[in-house]
Amino acid sequence: MNNVLSIVMGGGKGTRLYPLTAERAKPAVPFGGKYRIVDIPLSNSINSGFKKIYVLTQFNSASLHLHILNTYIFDSFTRGFVEILAAEQTFEHSGWYEGTADAVRKNLVHFRTQEPSHYLILSGDQLYRMDLAEFYRRHVESGAEITVAATPVTREQATGFGILVADRTSRVTEFVEKPPIERDISHLRIPSEIHPDSTLQAAGKEYLGSMGIYCFNASALERALDNNLDDFGKEILPMLIGKVQINTHIFTGFWEDIGTIRSFYDTNLNLTSIAPDFNFYDEDMPIYTHRRDLPATKINRCTMSECITADGSIITDATMHRTIIGVRSTVNSGAWLDGVICMGADYYETVEARAENAANGVPDIGVGEGSRIAHTIIDKNARIGANCRIGLDDPNPPDGDHPTHYTRDGIIIIPKNAVIPPGTVIP
């Protein structure tokens, strides 16, 4: 396992998560009150014993770099590291990463110094908990050169996946990238003798969707990238079908590709459920993040149900339901929040700064007194004045970009560092 390198893809522009990705890479988007999305794959790798990790970054990467550098610091006895490899110009190439395969190809010169026997290719923006050591063990035992992690999906979901066909020995025999709904792909159904779970089959999850998680023999990866193809899913894997042994590893646990504002919103709020689909309370496989050494959250006379509150927050005389409160959040008297994701703040305001802002009519960071907010994502350091009314009047507002906010998938987004004046109404 010391010869296995984990390669975490730092993601592209993340346009479907805009405006949350306006100033940060998609894996750096805050998640679950105190985490960043990239903490998930990094924690999976570390918990599985794979502690030689490279993160490939390119777009809006400053926030991601800072988070990784402040969080993943190993001692000298682990022989592990988490190293960032940003897109760079060399004498051999001068362009950006053009895709997942191209990003790995351009960094092989760095990877070879570790003399790896295998590579784990992981996405930086998915929510799941997988024993990657088991994934690796099955890959080695199978004798395959490449193993692709796959999850059962429905026909409707299949339009967003690369769909695999595997025989009874788990060998991949066909790969179809994102088949349109009108196309007949009934021949791609999971064979009944290898279907992992009858309840999944009953739920209509009859196809294997690639999760974008791969295990390569080092020599197989070198050969696979000896060309100009840019993407593993769209180009490399289809090209290799029938030429090398590719197996599939079927994963039936919770997995979510957090690709849209709606999926981000729903997946976050699901964490507030009594029995959430993803469990952060697993002592054997914890999710790691930046240690901030903040005080415990202070709650003064509040009514709260199905809520998560992160470190360092102050909540006073508020009513909240199905809401996530991020680090250093301030929620003032009389506030009412329902279905709100508040990402918190990067710093506490001083008394002097608050006085100066008040003199200029600028509200404090956080949620002002008497404000009522629903179906909203509030990004970091946002200032919402007193007696605002946000997301209460239109249950499904159309997508749009507005001076003070954005609307995507029926969700209102208050962007980072936004200032919402007192008494503002956002339908």
One Martini backbone bead per residue (centre of mass of N, CA, C, O) as a GRO file, in nm:
protein
  427
    1MET     BB    1   0.052   0.066  -0.012
    2ASN     BB    2   0.310   0.251  -0.041
    3ASN     BB    3   0.270   0.222  -0.380
    4VAL     BB    4   0.023   0.414  -0.357
    5LEU     BB    5  -0.148   0.658  -0.547
    6SER     BB    6  -0.335   0.948  -0.490
    7ILE     BB    7  -0.565   1.112  -0.723
    8VAL     BB    8  -0.701   1.433  -0.698
    9MET     BB    9  -0.953   1.601  -0.851
   10GLY     BB   10  -1.006   1.959  -0.853
   11GLY     BB   11  -1.149   2.053  -1.094
   12GLY     BB   12  -1.325   2.281  -1.252
   13LYS     BB   13  -1.545   2.544  -1.275
   14GLY     BB   14  -1.834   2.481  -1.166
   15THR     BB   15  -2.097   2.610  -1.311
   16ARG     BB   16  -2.343   2.463  -1.157
   17LEU     BB   17  -2.236   2.614  -0.870
   18TYR     BB   18  -2.311   2.878  -0.940
   19PRO     BB   19  -2.175   3.116  -0.709
   20LEU     BB   20  -1.996   2.924  -0.523
   21THR     BB   21  -1.757   2.936  -0.770
   22ALA     BB   22  -1.655   3.235  -0.806
   23GLU     BB   23  -1.397   3.205  -0.563
   24ARG     BB   24  -1.396   2.881  -0.602
   25ALA     BB   25  -1.353   2.568  -0.595
   26LYS     BB   26  -1.555   2.305  -0.573
   27PRO     BB   27  -1.395   2.147  -0.338
   28ALA     BB   28  -1.406   2.432  -0.154
   29VAL     BB   29  -1.687   2.406  -0.074
   30PRO     BB   30  -1.884   2.434   0.171
   31PHE     BB   31  -1.974   2.166   0.416
   32GLY     BB   32  -2.166   2.077   0.687
   33GLY     BB   33  -2.053   2.367   0.835
   34LYS     BB   34  -1.703   2.268   0.844
   35TYR     BB   35  -1.650   2.180   0.558
   36ARG     BB   36  -1.512   2.040   0.265
   37ILE     BB   37  -1.549   1.852  -0.007
   38VAL     BB   38  -1.245   1.745  -0.019
   39ASP     BB   39  -1.251   1.587   0.257
   40ILE     BB   40  -1.368   1.322   0.157
   41PRO     BB   41  -1.147   1.189  -0.027
   42LEU     BB   42  -0.912   1.232   0.170
   43SER     BB   43  -1.031   1.063   0.404
   44ASN     BB   44  -1.064   0.798   0.253
   45SER     BB   45  -0.763   0.759   0.195
   46ILE     BB   46  -0.652   0.775   0.484
   47ASN     BB   47  -0.840   0.552   0.616
   48SER     BB   48  -0.716   0.331   0.395
   49GLY     BB   49  -0.382   0.398   0.392
   50PHE     BB   50  -0.358   0.641   0.177
   51LYS     BB   51  -0.078   0.888   0.212
   52LYS     BB   52  -0.027   0.942  -0.104
   53ILE     BB   53  -0.114   1.270  -0.214
   54TYR     BB   54  -0.263   1.421  -0.499
   55VAL     BB   55  -0.361   1.755  -0.606
   56LEU     BB   56  -0.540   1.870  -0.884
   57THR     BB   57  -0.512   2.206  -1.004
   58GLN     BB   58  -0.665   2.530  -1.154
   59PHE     BB   59  -0.943   2.662  -1.056
   60ASN     BB   60  -0.982   2.870  -0.814
   61SER     BB   61  -0.736   2.760  -0.591
   62ALA     BB   62  -0.664   2.921  -0.331
   63SER     BB   63  -0.865   2.806  -0.120
   64LEU     BB   64  -0.780   2.511  -0.152
   65HIS     BB   65  -0.485   2.539  -0.078
   66LEU     BB   66  -0.521   2.657   0.207
   67HIS     BB   67  -0.679   2.422   0.327
   68ILE     BB   68  -0.473   2.195   0.279
   69LEU     BB   69  -0.223   2.327   0.420
   70ASN     BB   70  -0.387   2.357   0.709
   71THR     BB   71  -0.469   2.034   0.739
   72TYR     BB   72  -0.252   1.833   0.575
   73ILE     BB   73  -0.035   1.737   0.835
   74PHE     BB   74   0.230   1.537   0.858
   75ASP     BB   75   0.436   1.344   1.005
   76SER     BB   76   0.758   1.189   0.987
   77PHE     BB   77   0.624   0.879   1.033
   78THR     BB   78   0.414   0.830   0.779
   79ARG     BB   79   0.512   0.880   0.476
   80GLY     BB   80   0.327   1.122   0.407
   81PHE     BB   81   0.105   1.319   0.176
   82VAL     BB   82  -0.023   1.646   0.061
   83GLU     BB   83  -0.007   1.746  -0.277
   84ILE     BB   84   0.013   2.018  -0.488
   85LEU     BB   85  -0.087   2.033  -0.848
   86ALA     BB   86  -0.058   2.275  -1.055
   87ALA     BB   87  -0.092   2.420  -1.329
   88GLU     BB   88   0.177   2.409  -1.580
   89GLN     BB   89   0.455   2.527  -1.740
   90THR     BB   90   0.650   2.379  -2.002
   91PHE     BB   91   0.845   2.253  -2.258
   92GLU     BB   92   0.609   2.037  -2.330
   93HIS     BB   93   0.383   2.233  -2.195
   94SER     BB   94   0.130   2.529  -2.200
   95GLY     BB   95  -0.136   2.426  -2.101
   96TRP     BB   96  -0.411   2.328  -1.979
   97TYR     BB   97  -0.626   2.131  -1.851
   98GLU     BB   98  -0.845   1.917  -2.060
   99GLY     BB   99  -0.861   1.681  -1.844
  100THR     BB  100  -0.821   1.409  -1.655
  101ALA     BB  101  -0.602   1.270  -1.828
  102ASP     BB  102  -0.429   1.521  -1.887
  103ALA     BB  103  -0.357   1.586  -1.593
  104VAL     BB  104  -0.203   1.324  -1.538
  105ARG     BB  105  -0.001   1.330  -1.770
  106LYS     BB  106   0.137   1.614  -1.681
  107ASN     BB  107   0.228   1.450  -1.387
  108LEU     BB  108   0.410   1.196  -1.422
  109VAL     BB  109   0.687   1.316  -1.350
  110HIS     BB  110   0.605   1.328  -1.041
  111PHE     BB  111   0.507   1.034  -0.985
  112ARG     BB  112   0.764   0.861  -1.057
  113THR     BB  113   0.934   0.929  -0.797
  114GLN     BB  114   0.754   0.708  -0.623
  115GLU     BB  115   0.725   0.431  -0.755
  116PRO     BB  116   0.455   0.313  -0.845
  117SER     BB  117   0.213   0.046  -0.874
  118HIS     BB  118  -0.039   0.239  -0.812
  119TYR     BB  119  -0.357   0.404  -0.895
  120LEU     BB  120  -0.574   0.648  -0.753
  121ILE     BB  121  -0.872   0.784  -0.889
  122LEU     BB  122  -1.020   1.089  -0.769
  123SER     BB  123  -1.276   1.279  -0.676
  124GLY     BB  124  -1.327   1.619  -0.534
  125ASP     BB  125  -1.686   1.611  -0.556
  126GLN     BB  126  -1.776   1.377  -0.346
  127LEU     BB  127  -2.023   1.179  -0.157
  128TYR     BB  128  -1.854   0.938   0.048
  129ARG     BB  129  -1.786   0.596   0.186
  130MET     BB  130  -1.480   0.422   0.125
  131ASP     BB  131  -1.296   0.125   0.102
  132LEU     BB  132  -1.004   0.144  -0.071
  133ALA     BB  133  -0.861  -0.116   0.018
  134GLU     BB  134  -1.075  -0.307  -0.101
  135PHE     BB  135  -1.060  -0.206  -0.386
  136TYR     BB  136  -0.759  -0.277  -0.421
  137ARG     BB  137  -0.767  -0.578  -0.350
  138ARG     BB  138  -0.960  -0.663  -0.579
  139HIS     BB  139  -0.783  -0.572  -0.805
  140VAL     BB  140  -0.540  -0.759  -0.751
  141GLU     BB  141  -0.696  -1.037  -0.742
  142SER     BB  142  -0.814  -1.017  -1.044
  143GLY     BB  143  -0.580  -0.907  -1.257
  144ALA     BB  144  -0.630  -0.635  -1.329
  145GLU     BB  145  -0.546  -0.315  -1.473
  146ILE     BB  146  -0.850  -0.212  -1.432
  147THR     BB  147  -1.068  -0.033  -1.201
  148VAL     BB  148  -1.423   0.039  -1.168
  149ALA     BB  149  -1.631   0.230  -1.003
  150ALA     BB  150  -1.976   0.137  -0.925
  151THR     BB  151  -2.327   0.237  -0.945
  152PRO     BB  152  -2.648   0.200  -0.910
  153VAL     BB  153  -2.892   0.296  -1.165
  154THR     BB  154  -3.116   0.453  -1.335
  155ARG     BB  155  -3.233   0.545  -1.635
  156GLU     BB  156  -3.241   0.847  -1.572
  157GLN     BB  157  -2.948   0.864  -1.447
  158ALA     BB  158  -2.781   0.753  -1.698
  159THR     BB  159  -2.751   1.034  -1.853
  160GLY     BB  160  -2.498   1.113  -1.631
  161PHE     BB  161  -2.340   0.849  -1.726
  162GLY     BB  162  -2.124   0.594  -1.736
  163ILE     BB  163  -2.199   0.282  -1.882
  164LEU     BB  164  -2.171  -0.045  -1.766
  165VAL     BB  165  -2.061  -0.374  -1.870
  166ALA     BB  166  -2.083  -0.688  -1.694
  167ASP     BB  167  -1.985  -0.984  -1.614
  168ARG     BB  168  -1.969  -1.252  -1.391
  169THR     BB  169  -1.648  -1.152  -1.344
  170SER     BB  170  -1.652  -0.818  -1.372
  171ARG     BB  171  -1.604  -0.769  -1.665
  172VAL     BB  172  -1.566  -0.528  -1.898
  173THR     BB  173  -1.753  -0.495  -2.224
  174GLU     BB  174  -1.893  -0.203  -2.185
  175PHE     BB  175  -1.920   0.157  -2.290
  176VAL     BB  176  -2.152   0.428  -2.211
  177GLU     BB  177  -2.195   0.771  -2.266
  178LYS     BB  178  -2.460   0.925  -2.177
  179PRO     BB  179  -2.746   0.811  -2.244
  180PRO     BB  180  -3.016   0.888  -2.387
  181ILE     BB  181  -3.347   0.838  -2.307
  182GLU     BB  182  -3.432   0.736  -2.611
  183ARG     BB  183  -3.237   0.513  -2.570
  184ASP     BB  184  -3.177   0.175  -2.606
  185ILE     BB  185  -3.033  -0.002  -2.296
  186SER     BB  186  -3.128  -0.292  -2.201
  187HIS     BB  187  -2.848  -0.447  -2.259
  188LEU     BB  188  -2.708  -0.287  -1.993
  189ARG     BB  189  -2.796  -0.448  -1.780
  190ILE     BB  190  -2.767  -0.604  -1.497
  191PRO     BB  191  -2.690  -0.899  -1.425
  192SER     BB  192  -2.853  -1.106  -1.211
  193GLU     BB  193  -2.588  -1.262  -1.099
  194ILE     BB  194  -2.454  -0.951  -1.010
  195HIS     BB  195  -2.662  -0.827  -0.850
  196PRO     BB  196  -2.625  -0.675  -0.533
  197ASP     BB  197  -2.949  -0.583  -0.499
  198SER     BB  198  -3.286  -0.630  -0.490
  199THR     BB  199  -3.378  -0.347  -0.393
  200LEU     BB  200  -3.246  -0.193  -0.624
  201GLN     BB  201  -3.396  -0.335  -0.850
  202ALA     BB  202  -3.681  -0.250  -0.748
  203ALA     BB  203  -3.586   0.069  -0.786
  204GLY     BB  204  -3.444   0.064  -1.089
  205LYS     BB  205  -3.134  -0.022  -1.042
  206GLU     BB  206  -3.000  -0.155  -1.358
  207TYR     BB  207  -2.732   0.019  -1.364
  208LEU     BB  208  -2.387   0.102  -1.430
  209GLY     BB  209  -2.224   0.373  -1.280
  210SER     BB  210  -1.971   0.570  -1.306
  211MET     BB  211  -1.769   0.737  -1.042
  212GLY     BB  212  -1.468   0.825  -1.116
  213ILE     BB  213  -1.322   0.560  -0.997
  214TYR     BB  214  -0.977   0.443  -1.002
  215CYS     BB  215  -0.765   0.152  -1.076
  216PHE     BB  216  -0.414   0.141  -1.155
  217ASN     BB  217  -0.175   0.024  -1.306
  218ALA     BB  218   0.105   0.180  -1.379
  219SER     BB  219   0.153   0.063  -1.665
  220ALA     BB  220  -0.137   0.110  -1.768
  221LEU     BB  221  -0.138   0.417  -1.745
  222GLU     BB  222   0.093   0.479  -1.935
  223ARG     BB  223  -0.043   0.351  -2.185
  224ALA     BB  224  -0.319   0.507  -2.175
  225LEU     BB  225  -0.144   0.800  -2.204
  226ASP     BB  226  -0.020   0.732  -2.503
  227ASN     BB  227  -0.166   1.020  -2.592
  228ASN     BB  228  -0.436   1.280  -2.667
  229LEU     BB  229  -0.632   1.212  -2.459
  230ASP     BB  230  -0.844   1.373  -2.200
  231ASP     BB  231  -1.060   1.141  -2.099
  232PHE     BB  232  -1.155   0.874  -1.926
  233GLY     BB  233  -1.468   0.831  -1.980
  234LYS     BB  234  -1.492   0.922  -2.291
  235GLU     BB  235  -1.202   0.776  -2.401
  236ILE     BB  236  -1.016   0.570  -2.257
  237LEU     BB  237  -1.207   0.336  -2.179
  238PRO     BB  238  -1.339   0.275  -2.457
  239MET     BB  239  -1.060   0.209  -2.593
  240LEU     BB  240  -0.986  -0.045  -2.382
  241ILE     BB  241  -1.198  -0.220  -2.461
  242GLY     BB  242  -1.066  -0.547  -2.522
  243LYS     BB  243  -0.744  -0.488  -2.457
  244VAL     BB  244  -0.798  -0.486  -2.149
  245GLN     BB  245  -0.838  -0.551  -1.817
  246ILE     BB  246  -1.165  -0.460  -1.697
  247ASN     BB  247  -1.307  -0.385  -1.394
  248THR     BB  248  -1.564  -0.400  -1.145
  249HIS     BB  249  -1.679  -0.204  -0.857
  250ILE     BB  250  -1.942  -0.247  -0.646
  251PHE     BB  251  -2.132   0.028  -0.507
  252THR     BB  252  -2.404   0.061  -0.242
  253GLY     BB  253  -2.361   0.311  -0.116
  254PHE     BB  254  -2.343   0.625  -0.048
  255TRP     BB  255  -2.376   0.854  -0.338
  256GLU     BB  256  -2.267   1.194  -0.443
  257ASP     BB  257  -2.284   1.422  -0.704
  258ILE     BB  258  -2.206   1.760  -0.651
  259GLY     BB  259  -2.331   1.946  -0.933
  260THR     BB  260  -2.568   2.112  -0.803
  261ILE     BB  261  -2.759   2.317  -0.624
  262ARG     BB  262  -2.973   2.110  -0.552
  263SER     BB  263  -2.782   1.881  -0.453
  264PHE     BB  264  -2.640   2.052  -0.242
  265TYR     BB  265  -2.888   2.128  -0.074
  266ASP     BB  266  -3.009   1.844  -0.018
  267THR     BB  267  -2.755   1.708   0.102
  268ASN     BB  268  -2.719   1.895   0.337
  269LEU     BB  269  -3.010   1.875   0.470
  270ASN     BB  270  -2.994   1.567   0.520
  271LEU     BB  271  -2.802   1.595   0.772
  272THR     BB  272  -3.053   1.685   0.968
  273SER     BB  273  -3.147   1.422   0.995
  274ILE     BB  274  -3.190   1.159   1.198
  275ALA     BB  275  -3.120   0.966   0.925
  276PRO     BB  276  -2.881   1.006   0.737
  277ASP     BB  277  -2.722   0.906   0.450
  278PHE     BB  278  -2.481   1.057   0.581
  279ASN     BB  279  -2.215   0.973   0.817
  280PHE     BB  280  -2.022   1.168   1.043
  281TYR     BB  281  -2.057   0.946   1.298
  282ASP     BB  282  -1.755   0.797   1.239
  283GLU     BB  283  -1.484   0.681   1.418
  284ASP     BB  284  -1.339   0.492   1.200
  285MET     BB  285  -1.431   0.719   0.952
  286PRO     BB  286  -1.340   1.009   0.947
  287ILE     BB  287  -1.377   1.356   0.886
  288TYR     BB  288  -1.157   1.587   0.781
  289THR     BB  289  -1.034   1.912   0.901
  290HIS     BB  290  -0.998   2.222   0.999
  291ARG     BB  291  -0.843   2.355   1.273
  292ARG     BB  292  -0.975   2.633   1.475
  293ASP     BB  293  -1.025   2.672   1.783
  294LEU     BB  294  -1.318   2.713   1.866
  295PRO     BB  295  -1.580   2.783   2.022
  296ALA     BB  296  -1.860   2.710   2.135
  297THR     BB  297  -2.178   2.719   2.085
  298LYS     BB  298  -2.420   2.979   2.135
  299ILE     BB  299  -2.744   2.939   2.302
  300ASN     BB  300  -3.031   3.173   2.314
  301ARG     BB  301  -3.340   3.110   2.332
  302CYS     BB  302  -3.424   2.854   2.135
  303THR     BB  303  -3.583   2.715   1.838
  304MET     BB  304  -3.501   2.373   1.746
  305SER     BB  305  -3.497   2.170   1.434
  306GLU     BB  306  -3.301   2.003   1.249
  307CYS     BB  307  -2.991   2.094   1.337
  308ILE     BB  308  -2.676   2.256   1.252
  309THR     BB  309  -2.387   2.354   1.454
  310ALA     BB  310  -2.107   2.522   1.445
  311ASP     BB  311  -1.838   2.659   1.540
  312GLY     BB  312  -1.857   2.981   1.695
  313SER     BB  313  -2.154   3.042   1.750
  314ILE     BB  314  -2.438   3.288   1.766
  315ILE     BB  315  -2.764   3.226   1.912
  316THR     BB  316  -3.062   3.442   1.935
  317ASP     BB  317  -3.382   3.413   1.962
  318ALA     BB  318  -3.443   3.167   1.760
  319THR     BB  319  -3.594   3.010   1.464
  320MET     BB  320  -3.526   2.665   1.364
  321HIS     BB  321  -3.538   2.465   1.053
  322ARG     BB  322  -3.361   2.282   0.869
  323THR     BB  323  -3.052   2.383   0.956
  324ILE     BB  324  -2.731   2.536   0.871
  325ILE     BB  325  -2.455   2.635   1.082
  326GLY     BB  326  -2.175   2.790   1.051
  327VAL     BB  327  -1.893   2.921   1.115
  328ARG     BB  328  -1.927   3.213   1.296
  329SER     BB  329  -2.219   3.256   1.340
  330THR     BB  330  -2.490   3.508   1.331
  331VAL     BB  331  -2.802   3.505   1.518
  332ASN     BB  332  -3.066   3.705   1.576
  333SER     BB  333  -3.327   3.835   1.710
  334GLY     BB  334  -3.618   3.691   1.561
  335ALA     BB  335  -3.522   3.484   1.385
  336TRP     BB  336  -3.619   3.293   1.078
  337LEU     BB  337  -3.542   2.946   0.984
  338ASP     BB  338  -3.595   2.755   0.668
  339GLY     BB  339  -3.394   2.590   0.479
  340VAL     BB  340  -3.086   2.673   0.572
  341ILE     BB  341  -2.757   2.771   0.446
  342CYS     BB  342  -2.494   2.868   0.663
  343MET     BB  343  -2.145   2.928   0.619
  344GLY     BB  344  -2.051   3.187   0.755
  345ALA     BB  345  -1.720   3.285   0.878
  346ASP     BB  346  -1.373   3.402   0.874
  347TYR     BB  347  -1.458   3.619   1.101
  348TYR     BB  348  -1.448   3.850   1.355
  349GLU     BB  349  -1.586   4.131   1.454
  350THR     BB  350  -1.520   4.421   1.569
  351VAL     BB  351  -1.636   4.680   1.746
  352GLU     BB  352  -1.522   4.900   1.558
  353ALA     BB  353  -1.627   4.787   1.288
  354ARG     BB  354  -1.928   4.788   1.362
  355ALA     BB  355  -1.952   5.093   1.414
  356GLU     BB  356  -1.866   5.185   1.134
  357ASN     BB  357  -2.084   5.033   0.974
  358ALA     BB  358  -2.331   5.162   1.116
  359ALA     BB  359  -2.263   5.455   1.023
  360ASN     BB  360  -2.294   5.333   0.704
  361GLY     BB  361  -2.536   5.110   0.695
  362VAL     BB  362  -2.389   4.838   0.779
  363PRO     BB  363  -2.428   4.530   0.846
  364ASP     BB  364  -2.369   4.265   1.003
  365ILE     BB  365  -2.252   3.967   1.025
  366GLY     BB  366  -2.530   3.790   0.929
  367VAL     BB  367  -2.841   3.771   1.101
  368GLY     BB  368  -3.085   3.974   1.151
  369GLU     BB  369  -3.329   4.110   1.306
  370GLY     BB  370  -3.636   3.957   1.210
  371SER     BB  371  -3.551   3.763   1.001
  372ARG     BB  372  -3.688   3.584   0.709
  373ILE     BB  373  -3.585   3.249   0.603
  374ALA     BB  374  -3.593   3.051   0.291
  375HIS     BB  375  -3.453   2.860   0.064
  376THR     BB  376  -3.131   2.917   0.147
  377ILE     BB  377  -2.804   3.037   0.055
  378ILE     BB  378  -2.536   3.147   0.272
  379ASP     BB  379  -2.260   3.284   0.233
  380LYS     BB  380  -1.980   3.406   0.323
  381ASN     BB  381  -1.991   3.713   0.494
  382ALA     BB  382  -2.276   3.781   0.509
  383ARG     BB  383  -2.518   4.067   0.513
  384ILE     BB  384  -2.816   4.067   0.707
  385GLY     BB  385  -3.052   4.253   0.781
  386ALA     BB  386  -3.313   4.373   0.923
  387ASN     BB  387  -3.623   4.259   0.833
  388CYS     BB  388  -3.602   4.038   0.633
  389ARG     BB  389  -3.733   3.878   0.319
  390ILE     BB  390  -3.660   3.532   0.227
  391GLY     BB  391  -3.819   3.284   0.042
  392LEU     BB  392  -4.159   3.308   0.097
  393ASP     BB  393  -4.341   3.365  -0.179
  394ASP     BB  394  -4.169   3.170  -0.381
  395PRO     BB  395  -4.136   2.825  -0.429
  396ASN     BB  396  -4.033   2.874  -0.761
  397PRO     BB  397  -3.798   3.042  -0.866
  398PRO     BB  398  -3.643   3.171  -1.115
  399ASP     BB  399  -3.379   3.191  -1.285
  400GLY     BB  400  -3.121   3.431  -1.167
  401ASP     BB  401  -2.963   3.757  -1.182
  402HIS     BB  402  -2.890   3.974  -0.910
  403PRO     BB  403  -2.770   4.226  -0.721
  404THR     BB  404  -2.809   4.039  -0.432
  405HIS     BB  405  -2.871   3.768  -0.607
  406TYR     BB  406  -2.950   3.422  -0.667
  407THR     BB  407  -3.109   3.175  -0.891
  408ARG     BB  408  -3.129   2.809  -0.838
  409ASP     BB  409  -3.340   2.554  -0.851
  410GLY     BB  410  -3.523   2.734  -0.638
  411ILE     BB  411  -3.268   2.874  -0.513
  412ILE     BB  412  -3.132   3.097  -0.290
  413ILE     BB  413  -2.835   3.311  -0.331
  414ILE     BB  414  -2.602   3.443  -0.110
  415PRO     BB  415  -2.323   3.583  -0.155
  416LYS     BB  416  -2.019   3.650  -0.099
  417ASN     BB  417  -2.012   3.951   0.082
  418ALA     BB  418  -2.288   4.033   0.106
  419VAL     BB  419  -2.539   4.310   0.104
  420ILE     BB  420  -2.840   4.330   0.298
  421PRO     BB  421  -3.064   4.538   0.352
  422PRO     BB  422  -3.285   4.650   0.542
  423GLY     BB  423  -3.603   4.523   0.445
  424THR     BB  424  -3.559   4.313   0.244
  425VAL     BB  425  -3.718   4.166  -0.052
  426ILE     BB  426  -3.715   3.812  -0.146
  427PRO     BB  427  -3.920   3.592  -0.316
   0.00000   0.00000   0.00000
